[in-house]
Amino acid sequence: MSIALGAPSGSKDIDLATPEMEKEENENKKLHEEDEEVEKTNGDADEKLSRKFSCTSVSSTDINDDDAGDEDDDDEDKRAVQLGRQVPLKEQLEMDKDDESLRRWKEQLLGSVDLTDVGENPDPEVKILNLTILTPDRPNLALPIPFVPDAKGYAFALKDGSRYRLKFSFTVLNNIVSGLRYTNTVWKTGVRVENRKVMLGTFSPQKEPYTYELEEETTPSGIFARGSYSARTKFVDDDGKVYLDMSYYFEIRRDWPAIS
């Protein structure tokens, strides 16, 4: 009885709830569709943004790879500045003889160059004559280039913890040498301990040798600093032309070698 009475009551409750549930379902469906539309819009935007970053990343990677390659490239010839065809000095002066300001600049750069001794060769000729080691503790040591090693195979010996300067003497003939630079790399037991690069400058041809003195340095000191070192010295210009590429050995000792 109670079951029979309860059934219609339950049916009535269901009938009354159906419109509300349908209304709620429709509202939920509408909200769901709106959410899907928002997600689709955001998804498209995210995809576009992702593609944009992907393109940027590829471009940045390409640039960085190129830069990294340049930084790792120690070959001076590959780093040469492309200055165009080298022109003989006489021809250079003839080309700009009507330009007063340029003519004065070249005269200032060339100084007292005797053009009769220049010749028609467009390439500058640079010859490194010698290296002088200047120290306050002993007489200057002038070494002709290429070095002549001693009985132990060393080009020279330095005292540990001592102050010294290097001075080069060189000649420039035929034409102006642009951007002449000195590089020196030193190794001890296979480990690179120095990689020095110095821009010397631009030099006009002249009969008298040029001299260039580097800044003062101090040799390392202590028992672990003493011993045999290998080195490589180069002189290169802006065109990548190598005028000297010399490898040698030197020694750092407790005391200066005896003066012969």
C-alpha positions as CSV (number, residue, x, y, z in Angstrom):
1,M,0.0,0.0,0.0
2,S,2.6,2.3,0.9
3,I,4.5,1.2,-2.2
4,A,1.5,1.9,-4.4
5,L,1.0,5.3,-2.8
6,G,4.6,6.0,-3.0
7,A,4.9,5.3,-6.7
8,P,2.6,8.0,-8.0
9,S,4.3,10.4,-5.6
10,G,7.6,9.5,-7.0
11,S,6.4,9.8,-10.6
12,K,5.1,13.3,-9.8
13,D,8.4,14.3,-8.3
14,I,10.1,13.1,-11.5
15,D,7.7,14.9,-13.7
16,L,8.2,18.1,-11.7
17,A,12.0,17.9,-11.8
18,T,12.4,17.1,-15.5
19,P,12.1,20.7,-16.8
20,E,14.5,22.0,-14.2
21,M,17.0,19.3,-15.0
22,E,16.6,19.9,-18.7
23,K,17.1,23.7,-18.1
24,E,20.2,23.0,-16.0
25,E,21.5,20.5,-18.6
26,N,21.0,23.1,-21.4
27,E,22.8,25.7,-19.4
28,N,25.6,23.3,-18.7
29,K,25.8,22.4,-22.3
30,K,25.9,26.0,-23.3
31,L,28.7,26.7,-20.8
32,H,30.5,23.6,-22.0
33,E,30.3,24.8,-25.6
34,E,31.6,28.3,-24.5
35,D,34.5,26.7,-22.7
36,E,35.3,24.6,-25.7
37,E,35.3,27.8,-27.8
38,V,37.6,29.5,-25.4
39,E,39.9,26.6,-25.2
40,K,40.0,26.4,-29.0
41,T,40.8,30.1,-29.2
42,N,43.5,29.8,-26.6
43,G,44.8,26.7,-28.2
44,D,45.1,28.5,-31.6
45,A,46.8,31.4,-29.9
46,D,49.1,29.0,-28.0
47,E,49.9,27.2,-31.2
48,K,50.7,30.5,-33.0
49,L,52.8,31.6,-30.1
50,S,54.6,28.3,-30.0
51,R,55.3,28.5,-33.7
52,K,56.6,32.0,-33.2
53,F,59.0,31.0,-30.4
54,S,60.0,27.9,-32.5
55,C,60.9,30.2,-35.4
56,T,62.7,32.6,-33.1
57,S,64.6,29.7,-31.4
58,V,65.7,28.3,-34.8
59,S,66.9,31.8,-35.9
60,S,68.7,32.4,-32.6
61,T,70.3,29.0,-32.7
62,D,71.6,29.6,-36.2
63,I,73.1,32.9,-35.2
64,N,74.6,31.6,-31.9
65,D,76.1,28.6,-33.8
66,D,77.7,31.0,-36.2
67,D,79.0,33.2,-33.4
68,A,80.3,30.2,-31.5
69,G,82.1,29.0,-34.6
70,D,83.8,32.4,-35.0
71,E,84.9,32.4,-31.3
72,D,86.3,28.9,-31.6
73,D,88.1,29.6,-34.8
74,D,91.8,30.4,-33.9
75,D,93.0,30.3,-37.5
76,E,94.1,33.9,-38.2
77,D,94.0,33.3,-42.0
78,K,90.2,32.7,-41.8
79,R,89.7,35.8,-39.7
80,A,91.3,38.1,-42.4
81,V,89.5,41.3,-43.2
82,Q,88.6,41.4,-46.9
83,L,90.1,44.7,-48.0
84,G,89.9,44.2,-51.7
85,R,92.6,44.0,-54.3
86,Q,96.0,45.2,-53.1
87,V,97.3,48.1,-55.2
88,P,100.9,49.2,-55.6
89,L,101.8,52.3,-53.6
90,K,102.6,54.4,-56.6
91,E,99.2,53.5,-58.2
92,Q,97.5,54.4,-54.9
93,L,99.0,57.9,-54.9
94,E,98.1,58.4,-58.6
95,M,94.5,57.4,-58.0
96,D,93.9,60.1,-55.4
97,K,96.2,62.9,-56.5
98,D,93.3,65.3,-57.1
99,D,91.9,64.8,-53.6
100,E,93.8,67.3,-51.5
101,S,92.7,66.0,-48.1
102,L,93.4,62.4,-49.0
103,R,96.7,63.3,-50.5
104,R,97.8,65.1,-47.3
105,W,96.6,62.1,-45.2
106,K,98.7,59.7,-47.3
107,E,101.7,62.0,-47.1
108,Q,101.4,62.1,-43.3
109,L,101.1,58.3,-43.2
110,L,103.9,57.7,-45.6
111,G,106.3,60.3,-44.1
112,S,109.5,60.5,-46.0
113,V,109.1,57.4,-48.2
114,D,111.3,57.4,-51.2
115,L,109.0,56.3,-54.0
116,T,111.9,55.4,-56.2
117,D,112.6,52.5,-53.9
118,V,109.0,51.3,-53.6
119,G,108.8,49.3,-56.8
120,E,105.7,47.9,-58.5
121,N,105.0,45.0,-56.2
122,P,101.5,45.5,-54.5
123,D,102.3,43.3,-51.6
124,P,104.0,44.7,-48.5
125,E,107.2,42.9,-47.4
126,V,107.6,42.6,-43.7
127,K,110.7,41.0,-42.1
128,I,111.0,40.4,-38.4
129,L,114.7,40.9,-37.7
130,N,115.2,40.2,-34.0
131,L,113.8,39.9,-30.5
132,T,115.4,41.7,-27.6
133,I,114.7,40.7,-24.0
134,L,114.9,43.7,-21.7
135,T,115.3,43.1,-18.0
136,P,116.5,45.4,-15.1
137,D,118.6,42.6,-13.7
138,R,121.0,41.9,-16.5
139,P,122.2,43.2,-19.9
140,N,119.7,43.2,-22.8
141,L,119.6,39.9,-24.7
142,A,119.2,40.3,-28.5
143,L,118.2,37.2,-30.4
144,P,118.3,37.0,-34.2
145,I,115.2,35.5,-35.9
146,P,114.9,32.7,-36.5
147,F,116.2,31.7,-33.1
148,V,119.3,29.5,-32.7
149,P,118.7,27.0,-29.9
150,D,121.4,26.1,-27.4
151,A,122.7,22.6,-26.7
152,K,119.6,21.8,-24.8
153,G,117.3,23.0,-27.6
154,Y,116.2,26.2,-25.8
155,A,116.0,29.5,-27.6
156,F,116.6,31.4,-24.4
157,A,116.1,31.1,-20.6
158,L,114.4,33.4,-18.1
159,K,114.7,33.6,-14.3
160,D,111.5,32.8,-12.4
161,G,109.8,35.8,-10.8
162,S,111.7,38.3,-12.9
163,R,110.4,41.4,-14.7
164,Y,111.0,41.7,-18.5
165,R,109.9,43.3,-21.7
166,L,110.1,42.1,-25.3
167,K,111.1,44.4,-28.1
168,F,110.9,43.4,-31.8
169,S,112.7,45.0,-34.7
170,F,111.2,44.7,-38.2
171,T,111.3,46.3,-41.6
172,V,108.5,47.2,-44.0
173,L,109.1,47.4,-47.7
174,N,107.1,47.9,-51.0
175,N,103.7,48.9,-49.6
176,I,101.8,49.9,-46.5
177,V,101.1,47.0,-44.1
178,S,97.7,47.3,-42.4
179,G,96.8,46.0,-39.0
180,L,100.0,44.1,-38.2
181,R,99.5,42.1,-35.1
182,Y,101.6,39.8,-32.9
183,T,100.3,36.6,-31.3
184,N,102.2,34.4,-28.9
185,T,100.9,31.1,-27.5
186,V,102.8,29.2,-24.7
187,W,102.3,25.6,-23.5
188,K,103.8,23.8,-20.5
189,T,103.5,20.0,-20.4
190,G,100.9,20.2,-23.2
191,V,98.7,22.7,-21.4
192,R,98.2,26.2,-22.8
193,V,99.3,28.8,-20.2
194,E,99.3,31.9,-22.4
195,N,97.6,33.2,-25.5
196,R,98.5,36.8,-26.1
197,K,97.5,39.0,-29.0
198,V,98.8,42.5,-29.6
199,M,97.8,44.9,-32.4
200,L,101.0,46.7,-33.5
201,G,99.4,49.0,-36.0
202,T,99.7,50.1,-39.6
203,F,103.2,50.9,-41.0
204,S,104.4,52.5,-44.2
205,P,107.5,51.2,-46.1
206,Q,110.8,52.7,-45.1
207,K,114.5,51.6,-45.2
208,E,115.1,52.0,-41.5
209,P,113.7,49.3,-39.2
210,Y,110.8,49.8,-36.9
211,T,110.9,48.8,-33.2
212,Y,108.0,47.9,-31.0
213,E,108.3,47.3,-27.3
214,L,105.6,45.3,-25.5
215,E,104.4,45.9,-22.0
216,E,106.3,44.6,-19.0
217,E,105.6,41.1,-17.8
218,T,106.7,39.0,-14.9
219,T,107.7,35.3,-15.2
220,P,105.8,32.9,-12.9
221,S,107.7,31.9,-9.8
222,G,108.1,28.7,-7.7
223,I,109.2,25.2,-8.3
224,F,106.2,24.3,-10.4
225,A,106.8,27.3,-12.7
226,R,110.3,26.2,-13.6
227,G,111.1,23.9,-16.5
228,S,110.6,23.6,-20.2
229,Y,108.0,25.6,-22.2
230,S,107.0,25.5,-25.9
231,A,105.8,28.5,-27.8
232,R,104.6,29.7,-31.1
233,T,105.0,33.3,-32.3
234,K,103.2,34.8,-35.4
235,F,103.0,38.1,-37.1
236,V,99.9,38.5,-39.3
237,D,98.3,41.5,-41.1
238,D,94.6,42.4,-41.8
239,D,94.8,40.5,-45.1
240,G,95.7,37.3,-43.2
241,K,99.2,37.3,-44.7
242,V,101.6,35.6,-42.3
243,Y,105.1,37.2,-42.1
244,L,106.5,35.0,-39.3
245,D,105.3,31.7,-37.9
246,M,107.9,30.4,-35.5
247,S,107.8,27.6,-32.9
248,Y,110.5,27.2,-30.3
249,Y,111.3,26.1,-26.7
250,F,112.5,28.2,-23.8
251,E,113.3,27.6,-20.1
252,I,112.4,29.2,-16.8
253,R,115.1,28.6,-14.2
254,R,115.9,29.4,-10.6
255,D,118.7,31.8,-11.8
256,W,119.7,33.6,-14.9
257,P,122.1,31.7,-17.2
258,A,125.7,32.8,-17.1
259,I,126.6,35.6,-19.5
260,S,128.9,34.3,-22.1
